[in-house]
Amino acid sequence: MSPVTIAVLVLAAIVLIIFLTTVVKLNAFISLFIVSLLLAAIALPEKDLIAIMKEGFGSTMGSIGFLIIFGAIIAVVLDKSGGAVSIANFILSKMGTNNAASALAITGFITGFPIFCDSGFIIMSGLAKTFSSRSKIALSFLAVVLATSLYAVHCLIPTHPGSLAAAGIIKVNLGTLILWGVLFAIPATVVAYFWTKWRTRNDKFIADAENETDEQLNRLHALPAVSLSLLPVVIPLFLISLGSFVKVIGLPDGLLKNLINFVGQPVIALFIGVMLALPLLQKVNIKSLNQILETAIEKAGPILIVTAAGGMFGLVIKETGVGQYFGEVLMKTGLGLAVPFLVAFILKTAQGSSTVAIITAASLVVPMLPALGLDSENGKLLAMIALSAGSMMVSHPNDSYFWVVNRFSGIPIDTSLKVYTPATIVMGITVFILALAVSFVIL
């Protein structure tokens, strides 16, 4: 089967998932399973398609399963205890209710440095809902602003494994790249903010009947102190930051390094966050505690399943080889800075993971840098920014982060596709255009 035929099949599969989930309103997991099975059966007839689907599902579940469960527990405890309202009251008192979206964007940008975008969104999704309730601003606006601010940092700054590994492959100065990454991540976040604001301009605030109102919480019990409420959010972020920092500076081997590496793992950091969240529950007995934990796990279950199914679909697409084929074709075109951008863009769109896309694209592009005129120090830096820009787009149903944003925010799938997915395109194109403009000055 020719690569062009496979590309058509992959595109048809993506369209079919969108049709089944938004038009037919079929369950997302069933839609992803059916389409993955059909695509694997047609495009990969000689491979063990069930084994591929199991691997994609299981590896995704293994990589983010604990994060989702512990993140859900923290979110539910903050909700039930009034901790989320306490944090929201504090931040909004400093920035003003009308600036709720800006406050979330800044918070997401800063916390995105050390933490994966999916972990960050899981931890802070409850804040987006509380901000929406307090400010009466549409949740679709606030949730996507948070998601894109985290995403910009995740794709552009080499405190994250994809960009870090790609930087090693291309051999660029890490300190300089971090600075450049920050400078390019800022306009990416800003343009996503204004895109989302425009796209959701007609969306109305809808009260969430499942969540208690501020007045109900205040009647039931006094809100916990903001300092205690922040601990389950801030401490995991700090520990993950510390773990990342230690890896960058190369702390000498020893007990301190081992301890920091242990508590800096996202799973352990979030579990510590759970332990810090539980004291917020006032006068709770083991029965009511178990009820809260069961509620959190029940909320996490569907999210786990759909997110893992997105990973399954992504691996099926990856196994077709369509992304790598078109990446190799593009490298022969001599399009300069557009080549790393387009290679990463195709790989990201085809298989879903920004991390896999940028690492794979870097490996494909590095031999071509001299021919593309990008083998100088500045050229390598711009190639990295172009790779990062390409790895942003397009986040759609084969990206596990798409499902994390969709499920933890609670916004409809069609809203995610109409607002969040195009936002990732706008971000990627903006960063590439800026990199192209800079190339005319420094190359």
Backbone torsions as a table, in degrees:
resi	resn	phi	psi	omega
1	MET	NA	130.2	-175.4
2	SER	-71.8	153.4	178.3
3	PRO	-58.5	-34.8	179.7
4	VAL	-65.2	-40.7	178.4
5	THR	-63.5	-42.6	178.7
6	ILE	-63.7	-40.1	178.5
7	ALA	-60.4	-40.8	177.7
8	VAL	-63.9	-41.2	178.8
9	LEU	-63.9	-42.0	179.0
10	VAL	-63.1	-45.0	178.5
11	LEU	-61.4	-42.4	178.5
12	ALA	-63.5	-36.2	179.1
13	ALA	-64.6	-42.9	179.3
14	ILE	-63.5	-44.6	178.9
15	VAL	-62.3	-39.8	-179.7
16	LEU	-64.3	-40.7	177.6
17	ILE	-62.0	-44.8	179.2
18	ILE	-61.4	-41.6	179.7
19	PHE	-64.5	-46.7	-177.2
20	LEU	-65.1	-39.0	-175.1
21	THR	-83.3	-29.1	-174.7
22	THR	-103.6	-33.6	-178.0
23	VAL	-95.8	-53.4	179.5
24	VAL	-74.1	-24.5	-177.3
25	LYS	66.1	29.7	177.7
26	LEU	-73.5	146.7	177.9
27	ASN	-48.6	136.2	-174.6
28	ALA	-61.6	-41.2	-179.1
29	PHE	-64.0	-47.0	179.9
30	ILE	-62.2	-40.8	178.4
31	SER	-60.7	-46.9	-179.7
32	LEU	-65.1	-39.0	-179.3
33	PHE	-66.3	-47.2	-178.5
34	ILE	-61.0	-47.8	-176.8
35	VAL	-68.2	-39.8	177.3
36	SER	-60.9	-43.4	-179.8
37	LEU	-64.0	-44.7	179.6
38	LEU	-63.5	-46.0	-178.5
39	LEU	-64.3	-42.6	179.6
40	ALA	-64.4	-41.1	-178.4
41	ALA	-65.0	-37.3	-176.6
42	ILE	-84.2	-46.2	-173.0
43	ALA	-88.0	-22.6	-176.9
44	LEU	-126.8	55.8	-173.6
45	PRO	-65.4	-23.6	-176.7
46	GLU	-93.3	-2.9	-178.4
47	LYS	-104.2	162.4	177.6
48	ASP	-79.5	91.5	-171.5
49	LEU	-65.5	-34.5	179.0
50	ILE	-66.7	-38.6	178.0
51	ALA	-63.5	-40.5	178.6
52	ILE	-64.0	-43.9	-179.6
53	MET	-65.4	-40.5	177.7
54	LYS	-63.5	-42.0	-179.2
55	GLU	-63.8	-45.1	179.5
56	GLY	-63.1	-42.7	179.5
57	PHE	-66.9	-48.3	-175.7
58	GLY	-68.6	-40.6	-178.4
59	SER	-66.8	-37.6	177.2
60	THR	-67.8	-43.4	178.2
61	MET	-60.0	-42.4	-179.4
62	GLY	-66.7	-34.3	-174.9
63	SER	-78.6	-31.1	-175.9
64	ILE	-126.1	0.6	-175.9
65	GLY	-57.8	-53.6	179.7
66	PHE	-62.2	-38.4	-179.3
67	LEU	-60.5	-44.3	-178.4
68	ILE	-66.1	-43.8	-178.9
69	ILE	-64.3	-50.6	-178.9
70	PHE	-66.6	-37.6	177.1
71	GLY	-63.2	-39.0	178.0
72	ALA	-65.5	-38.8	178.8
73	ILE	-63.2	-45.9	178.6
74	ILE	-59.7	-44.3	-178.6
75	ALA	-62.6	-43.6	-178.8
76	VAL	-67.7	-41.9	179.3
77	VAL	-63.8	-43.4	177.4
78	LEU	-61.7	-35.0	178.5
79	ASP	-70.5	-51.6	-175.0
80	LYS	-68.2	-32.3	-177.1
81	SER	-84.8	-15.0	-174.2
82	GLY	88.6	3.5	-179.7
83	GLY	-61.6	-38.7	179.9
84	ALA	-64.0	-39.7	178.1
85	VAL	-66.3	-39.2	178.6
86	SER	-61.4	-44.5	178.6
87	ILE	-64.5	-44.5	-179.2
88	ALA	-61.9	-42.9	179.0
89	ASN	-58.8	-41.4	-177.9
90	PHE	-66.2	-50.6	-176.9
91	ILE	-65.5	-43.1	-178.6
92	LEU	-68.4	-29.1	177.0
93	SER	-68.1	-28.4	179.7
94	LYS	-83.4	-36.2	-174.5
95	MET	-108.7	-17.1	-178.4
96	GLY	94.6	143.4	-177.5
97	THR	-59.5	-37.6	-177.7
98	ASN	-68.2	-15.1	-179.3
99	ASN	-104.5	23.8	-177.7
100	ALA	-58.4	-42.1	-178.2
101	ALA	-66.3	-42.4	178.2
102	SER	-63.0	-40.1	179.1
103	ALA	-61.6	-41.9	178.5
104	LEU	-66.6	-40.7	-179.8
105	ALA	-62.0	-44.6	179.2
106	ILE	-65.1	-43.4	179.3
107	THR	-61.1	-45.9	179.6
108	GLY	-63.3	-40.3	-178.9
109	PHE	-63.6	-46.4	-176.9
110	ILE	-68.7	-47.3	-177.8
111	THR	-72.5	-16.3	-179.8
112	GLY	-72.0	-16.6	-179.2
113	PHE	-58.4	-50.7	-175.5
114	PRO	-95.0	-16.4	-167.1
115	ILE	-116.3	142.9	177.2
116	PHE	-58.0	148.1	-178.0
117	CYS	-61.0	-36.3	-179.1
118	ASP	-68.6	-41.8	177.4
119	SER	-62.6	-44.7	-180.0
120	GLY	-61.6	-42.2	-179.0
121	PHE	-68.2	-39.2	178.1
122	ILE	-59.6	-45.5	-177.8
123	ILE	-65.7	-40.7	-170.8
124	MET	-102.2	0.7	-179.6
125	SER	-60.7	-33.9	177.5
126	GLY	-63.0	-34.9	177.3
127	LEU	-64.9	-39.5	178.5
128	ALA	-59.6	-42.2	179.4
129	LYS	-67.1	-40.9	180.0
130	THR	-68.0	-40.5	176.3
131	PHE	-59.9	-41.2	179.3
132	SER	-61.9	-43.8	179.7
133	SER	-65.1	-42.1	-177.2
134	ARG	-72.3	-38.3	-174.2
135	SER	-96.6	-11.3	-176.8
136	LYS	60.8	33.3	175.5
137	ILE	-99.2	142.1	-177.5
138	ALA	-54.7	133.5	-179.6
139	LEU	-62.8	-32.4	-179.7
140	SER	-59.1	-38.5	178.5
141	PHE	-67.1	-51.8	-175.4
142	LEU	-66.7	-41.9	-177.3
143	ALA	-64.6	-42.6	-178.2
144	VAL	-72.7	-34.4	175.4
145	VAL	-60.9	-45.0	177.2
146	LEU	-62.7	-46.0	-177.4
147	ALA	-61.3	-43.1	-176.1
148	THR	-75.3	-32.1	177.8
149	SER	-67.1	-40.1	174.7
150	LEU	-65.0	-40.0	-175.2
151	TYR	-67.4	-39.2	-179.2
152	ALA	-60.1	-46.5	-179.8
153	VAL	-67.4	-40.9	-178.3
154	HIS	-58.9	-40.4	-175.1
155	CYS	-84.1	-27.2	-168.7
156	LEU	-104.2	-22.4	-170.0
157	ILE	-112.0	125.9	-174.0
158	PRO	-76.4	36.7	160.7
159	THR	-89.8	-3.4	179.5
160	HIS	-107.5	149.4	-168.0
161	PRO	-62.8	-35.4	-178.7
162	GLY	-63.3	-56.0	179.9
163	SER	-63.8	-36.4	179.8
164	LEU	-64.4	-45.6	179.6
165	ALA	-66.5	-41.7	179.6
166	ALA	-63.9	-37.8	177.7
167	ALA	-62.3	-37.5	177.0
168	GLY	-67.1	-37.6	179.6
169	ILE	-66.3	-43.9	-176.7
170	ILE	-84.5	-16.3	178.1
171	LYS	64.0	63.8	175.0
172	VAL	-109.1	161.4	177.7
173	ASN	-70.7	119.4	-172.5
174	LEU	-65.8	-43.0	-179.6
175	GLY	-61.2	-45.0	179.0
176	THR	-64.5	-39.9	-179.4
177	LEU	-64.7	-38.3	177.7
178	ILE	-60.6	-44.4	179.1
179	LEU	-62.6	-46.9	178.3
180	TRP	-62.3	-40.7	179.6
181	GLY	-58.9	-42.6	177.6
182	VAL	-62.7	-45.5	-177.7
183	LEU	-62.4	-35.7	179.3
184	PHE	-84.6	-27.1	179.5
185	ALA	-69.6	-30.0	-179.6
186	ILE	-62.7	-53.4	177.5
187	PRO	-64.2	-30.6	176.7
188	ALA	-62.4	-42.8	178.8
189	THR	-67.2	-41.8	-178.6
190	VAL	-64.9	-45.6	-177.8
191	VAL	-67.4	-34.4	176.1
192	ALA	-66.2	-37.6	178.4
193	TYR	-60.0	-51.4	-176.6
194	PHE	-70.9	-34.6	174.7
195	TRP	-60.1	-48.0	-177.6
196	THR	-65.0	-40.4	178.1
197	LYS	-60.6	-42.9	179.3
198	TRP	-68.7	-42.8	-174.6
199	ARG	-69.7	-27.8	-178.2
200	THR	-104.6	17.6	-174.0
201	ARG	-60.7	-26.5	-179.4
202	ASN	-99.2	-0.1	179.7
203	ASP	-74.5	139.7	-178.2
204	LYS	-105.2	151.2	174.0
205	PHE	-68.2	131.9	177.5
206	ILE	-124.5	121.2	179.6
207	ALA	-65.8	139.7	178.6
208	ASP	-90.0	110.8	-175.7
209	ALA	-66.0	-22.2	-177.7
210	GLU	-77.1	-21.8	-177.4
211	ASN	-96.8	143.0	176.4
212	GLU	-70.7	145.4	177.8
213	THR	-78.0	164.3	177.9
214	ASP	-58.0	-42.7	-178.1
215	GLU	-62.8	-41.5	178.8
216	GLN	-62.5	-42.7	179.9
217	LEU	-63.5	-41.1	-180.0
218	ASN	-66.8	-32.6	178.0
219	ARG	-72.2	-35.9	-175.7
220	LEU	-73.7	-41.1	-179.6
221	HIS	-167.0	161.2	176.8
222	ALA	-68.1	140.9	179.2
223	LEU	-66.9	143.5	177.8
224	PRO	-66.4	158.1	179.0
225	ALA	-61.1	143.8	-177.5
226	VAL	-62.7	-33.8	179.9
227	SER	-62.7	-41.6	178.0
228	LEU	-72.3	-35.5	-179.4
229	SER	-67.5	-31.0	-178.5
230	LEU	-76.8	-23.8	-175.0
231	LEU	-55.3	-46.2	-178.6
232	PRO	-64.8	-18.9	179.2
233	VAL	-94.7	-47.2	-172.6
234	VAL	-74.0	-42.7	-175.9
235	ILE	-63.0	-47.1	175.9
236	PRO	-58.4	-40.8	178.7
237	LEU	-63.7	-40.9	179.2
238	PHE	-64.5	-44.0	-178.2
239	LEU	-65.0	-41.7	178.4
240	ILE	-66.0	-39.6	176.5
241	SER	-60.1	-44.7	-179.1
242	LEU	-62.1	-42.4	177.9
243	GLY	-61.4	-42.3	178.5
244	SER	-66.4	-40.5	-178.5
245	PHE	-63.1	-42.5	179.7
246	VAL	-61.5	-39.3	179.5
247	LYS	-66.6	-35.4	-178.4
248	VAL	-71.8	-43.9	-175.6
249	ILE	-83.8	-14.8	178.3
250	GLY	70.6	58.4	178.2
251	LEU	-60.4	138.9	-179.6
252	PRO	-59.1	149.7	178.9
253	ASP	-61.5	145.4	179.6
254	GLY	158.9	-176.4	-177.2
255	LEU	-61.6	-42.6	-178.5
256	LEU	-62.1	-45.1	179.9
257	LYS	-63.5	-43.5	179.8
258	ASN	-62.9	-40.5	-180.0
259	LEU	-65.5	-45.7	-179.9
260	ILE	-64.6	-41.8	177.9
261	ASN	-61.6	-35.5	-179.5
262	PHE	-69.0	-54.7	-177.4
263	VAL	-73.2	-17.2	179.3
264	GLY	-83.3	-7.1	174.3
265	GLN	-67.3	133.2	-176.9
266	PRO	-52.5	-38.7	-178.9
267	VAL	-63.3	-48.3	-179.5
268	ILE	-66.8	-41.3	-179.6
269	ALA	-61.1	-42.9	179.5
270	LEU	-70.0	-34.7	176.8
271	PHE	-64.3	-40.0	174.8
272	ILE	-61.6	-38.1	175.7
273	GLY	-60.2	-39.6	176.2
274	VAL	-60.6	-46.1	-179.8
275	MET	-61.9	-34.7	179.1
276	LEU	-76.9	-23.5	-179.2
277	ALA	-78.5	-35.6	-173.1
278	LEU	-57.9	-37.9	178.3
279	PRO	-62.3	-15.7	177.8
280	LEU	-67.2	-21.8	179.1
281	LEU	-78.4	108.7	-173.9
282	GLN	-81.9	134.9	175.3
283	LYS	50.7	49.1	-178.4
284	VAL	-99.6	140.3	174.9
285	ASN	-103.5	175.0	-174.1
286	ILE	-63.6	-32.4	-179.3
287	LYS	-67.5	-48.4	-179.9
288	SER	-69.0	-33.2	176.5
289	LEU	-63.0	-44.6	178.7
290	ASN	-63.1	-35.5	178.3
291	GLN	-63.9	-41.0	178.7
292	ILE	-66.5	-43.1	178.9
293	LEU	-64.0	-40.0	178.5
294	GLU	-65.9	-37.8	176.4
295	THR	-60.4	-44.0	-179.7
296	ALA	-64.3	-43.9	-178.7
297	ILE	-67.0	-36.7	176.5
298	GLU	-64.3	-37.6	176.8
299	LYS	-68.1	-36.6	-177.2
300	ALA	-72.9	-30.3	-174.7
301	GLY	-53.4	-58.4	179.9
302	PRO	-60.2	-34.9	179.3
303	ILE	-65.7	-43.7	177.7
304	LEU	-57.6	-47.1	-174.8
305	ILE	-65.2	-46.6	-177.6
306	VAL	-68.6	-40.5	179.4
307	THR	-63.3	-43.8	178.1
308	ALA	-64.8	-35.8	177.4
309	ALA	-65.6	-34.8	174.3
310	GLY	-62.6	-39.3	175.5
311	GLY	-64.5	-36.4	177.6
312	MET	-62.4	-47.0	179.2
313	PHE	-62.3	-40.5	179.7
314	GLY	-62.8	-40.5	-179.3
315	LEU	-69.6	-36.4	176.5
316	VAL	-59.5	-44.9	178.4
317	ILE	-63.4	-42.6	179.7
318	LYS	-60.2	-40.8	-178.5
319	GLU	-65.6	-22.1	178.2
320	THR	-69.7	-22.1	179.7
321	GLY	78.5	8.3	-174.6
322	VAL	-65.2	-38.0	-178.8
323	GLY	-65.3	-46.7	-178.2
324	GLN	-66.3	-37.5	-179.5
325	TYR	-60.3	-50.8	-177.7
326	PHE	-71.5	-25.9	174.1
327	GLY	-63.6	-42.8	179.8
328	GLU	-67.9	-35.0	177.5
329	VAL	-64.3	-43.7	-178.0
330	LEU	-63.4	-34.3	-176.9
331	MET	-66.1	-16.3	-179.2
332	LYS	-92.3	1.1	-174.2
333	THR	-88.6	-17.5	-179.3
334	GLY	67.8	37.9	-177.6
335	LEU	-88.9	11.4	177.0
336	GLY	64.4	-131.0	-175.9
337	LEU	-62.4	-21.6	179.8
338	ALA	-68.3	-24.6	-177.0
339	VAL	-63.9	-55.6	178.1
340	PRO	-59.1	-36.7	178.2
341	PHE	-62.1	-48.6	-176.1
342	LEU	-71.1	-36.8	178.2
343	VAL	-62.1	-49.0	179.7
344	ALA	-64.6	-38.4	178.9
345	PHE	-61.0	-46.1	180.0
346	ILE	-65.5	-43.5	179.9
347	LEU	-64.6	-41.3	178.6
348	LYS	-63.4	-48.8	-178.3
349	THR	-63.4	-35.5	-174.8
350	ALA	-75.9	-39.6	-172.6
351	GLN	-120.3	-6.8	167.9
352	GLY	98.4	-35.3	-174.2
353	SER	-90.7	123.7	175.5
354	SER	-65.0	-37.6	-179.8
355	THR	-63.2	-49.6	178.5
356	VAL	-62.6	-40.3	-177.2
357	ALA	-61.9	-47.1	-174.7
358	ILE	-73.8	-35.2	178.4
359	ILE	-68.1	-46.7	179.6
360	THR	-63.5	-44.4	-179.1
361	ALA	-63.4	-38.8	178.8
362	ALA	-62.4	-41.1	178.9
363	SER	-64.5	-36.4	179.7
364	LEU	-74.0	-35.3	-171.9
365	VAL	-85.0	-32.0	-170.8
366	VAL	-55.3	-36.8	178.0
367	PRO	-69.7	-18.4	-176.1
368	MET	-92.3	-6.0	-173.7
369	LEU	-57.6	-44.3	178.1
370	PRO	-60.1	-43.4	-179.6
371	ALA	-66.0	-28.9	-179.8
372	LEU	-87.0	-2.9	-178.6
373	GLY	73.7	29.1	-175.8
374	LEU	-123.0	28.0	-176.7
375	ASP	-93.8	-1.0	173.9
376	SER	-78.9	170.8	178.9
377	GLU	-60.0	-46.9	178.3
378	ASN	-65.8	-35.7	178.6
379	GLY	-64.1	-41.7	178.4
380	LYS	-65.2	-40.0	178.2
381	LEU	-62.5	-43.8	179.1
382	LEU	-68.2	-35.2	176.0
383	ALA	-61.9	-39.7	177.9
384	MET	-64.4	-42.3	178.9
385	ILE	-64.6	-39.3	178.4
386	ALA	-65.6	-40.6	175.8
387	LEU	-60.8	-44.4	-179.7
388	SER	-63.8	-40.5	178.4
389	ALA	-62.2	-42.7	178.4
390	GLY	-65.6	-34.0	-178.2
391	SER	-72.7	-8.5	177.1
392	MET	-79.0	-26.3	-168.1
393	MET	-127.4	132.3	13.7
394	VAL	-120.2	131.0	176.6
395	SER	-85.3	111.4	-176.8
396	HIS	-140.9	-166.0	-169.8
397	PRO	-59.8	-7.8	175.0
398	ASN	-95.2	6.5	178.9
399	ASP	-103.8	123.6	-178.4
400	SER	-61.1	-32.0	179.2
401	TYR	-65.3	-33.8	175.8
402	PHE	-55.0	-44.3	-177.2
403	TRP	-76.1	-32.5	174.9
404	VAL	-61.2	-47.6	179.1
405	VAL	-61.5	-46.9	-177.3
406	ASN	-63.5	-46.8	-173.0
407	ARG	-77.9	-41.4	-177.9
408	PHE	-75.5	-26.8	176.5
409	SER	-81.0	-29.9	-178.6
410	GLY	81.3	8.7	177.8
411	ILE	-79.6	152.7	-178.2
412	PRO	-62.2	155.0	-179.9
413	ILE	-61.3	-41.1	-178.3
414	ASP	-65.3	-31.0	175.5
415	THR	-67.8	-41.4	176.6
416	SER	-59.1	-42.2	-178.3
417	LEU	-71.0	-32.1	-177.0
418	LYS	-86.5	-25.6	-175.4
419	VAL	-111.7	-58.4	-174.7
420	TYR	-69.2	-49.8	-177.6
421	THR	-57.8	-50.1	177.1
422	PRO	-63.2	-29.7	178.1
423	ALA	-60.7	-37.9	178.8
424	THR	-67.0	-31.8	176.4
425	ILE	-68.8	-46.4	179.1
426	VAL	-59.2	-41.9	179.7
427	MET	-62.9	-49.4	-177.5
428	GLY	-61.6	-44.7	-179.8
429	ILE	-65.8	-40.8	179.3
430	THR	-60.2	-47.7	-179.6
431	VAL	-63.0	-41.3	-179.8
432	PHE	-64.9	-43.8	179.9
433	ILE	-61.5	-41.3	178.0
434	LEU	-64.8	-41.3	177.8
435	ALA	-63.5	-39.8	178.3
436	LEU	-63.1	-42.3	179.3
437	ALA	-63.4	-42.3	178.7
438	VAL	-64.5	-34.6	-177.8
439	SER	-62.5	-31.2	179.3
440	PHE	-70.2	-18.0	-178.3
441	VAL	-95.8	-39.2	-169.8
442	ILE	-108.1	-8.9	179.7
443	LEU	-96.7	NA	NA
